[in-house]
Amino acid sequence: MSVTTPAGFEAAGVAVGLKSTGARDVAVVVNRGPLKVGAAVFTSNRAKANPILWSEQVVKDGVIEAVVLNSGGANCFTGSFGFQTTHQTAERAAELLGVGAGDVVVCSTGLIGTGDDVFRAKVLDGVQKGVAALSVEGGEDASLAIMTTDSRPKRAAHVGAGWSIGGMAKGAGMLAPGLATMLVVITTDVVLDAGEADAALRAATRTSFDRLDSDGCMSTNDQVTLLVSGASGIRVDAEEFAAALAGVCDDLAAQLQGDAEGASHDITIRVTNAATEDDAVEVGRSVARNNLFKAAIFGNDPNWGRVLAAIGTTDAAFDPYDVDVWMNGVRVCTAGGPDRPREDVDLTPRATDLVIDLRVGEATATIRTNDLTHDYVHENSAYSS
């Protein structure tokens, strides 16, 4: 269950000392199939890391031969040195694989603003060792190599009739939407052209990664890349493939939510009966980014007043005095007033379900978030130490 589940892909994950722990820190994923189709979506943060600036150019022609990823350093705000490092990374991989450097996507994750000759040498050494270690069994090692503050690897797969999709992801903090919100590589052996791959990926990320809003902080390095090998020789019905891809992305998004830094509650916010889907997303996101609400959930306090206060800041169409709110199956607010006693709500389980019924239409949307905890504050206060 990894990026090497589909036919036509090899991967590797190696350790070269970028992480002080000695764990794997460079991953390589290569498309060996008859098709070299690729698509990607990137962070919409205007502050972009060097690998993002490079990879945005790589994907323009819809061709991706390989992806090189490193943890242990974001290579962001590192000046011309950083862009040269990214360029050399792609060139080294291209030379070893016999492909063009302009067809190699580069991804980095870790601390922003750090990088020196030692960092560059280790990344290039990782490319050398990673290419040498490529195999169809290397998907799990690759998923380990991209972890930073993650406590566990994230992998998912869908197996169809003679074809499949595989994926890996990293992310535990700085999870807020902007087309993509983490490092993700997805592979498939179906037959797709570049336009079809791009459309399917954007549709899948729109309802999965783009609706994961763990801490409201958008990274400089995030991207989701889809590689298409065509090795199965099968052209799948467009709707069937889109549903399968969306399912893999949703699975990975849920795993990212479940591993968010310091979180003690995984909160699923379901906005129902909105006038439009955009309204539903806006309302859900307003709650997901409300620190008072997130702190209340950490304290197992079903404070629905904070929900109404949060959604009242939006431009969505609804009457705040005609809204119902449910927490873990208990309607605590109806028509903008109290309903069941707060004592009826059990918020001790990690899984927390919040339903907001706007009662104005038929559109729905789901946003994933987490609570705000002491551990989150501590981990991020000491991140660079």
URURZI-V779423 format. One record per helix or strand of 3 or more residues. SS is the DSSP state (helix for helix, strand for strand). FROM is the first residue (numbers start at 1). LEN is the number of residues. If there is no record, write none. Layout:
ss;from;len
SS;FROM;LEN
SS;FROM;LEN
This chain:
ss;from;len
strand;9;6
strand;26;6
strand;37;6
helix;50;12
strand;66;5
helix;79;19
helix;101;3
strand;104;6
helix;117;16
helix;139;7
strand;154;6
strand;164;7
strand;183;6
helix;194;13
helix;209;3
strand;223;6
helix;238;21
strand;266;9
helix;277;12
helix;291;8
helix;304;8
strand;324;4
strand;330;5
helix;342;3
strand;351;7
strand;363;8
helix;374;8
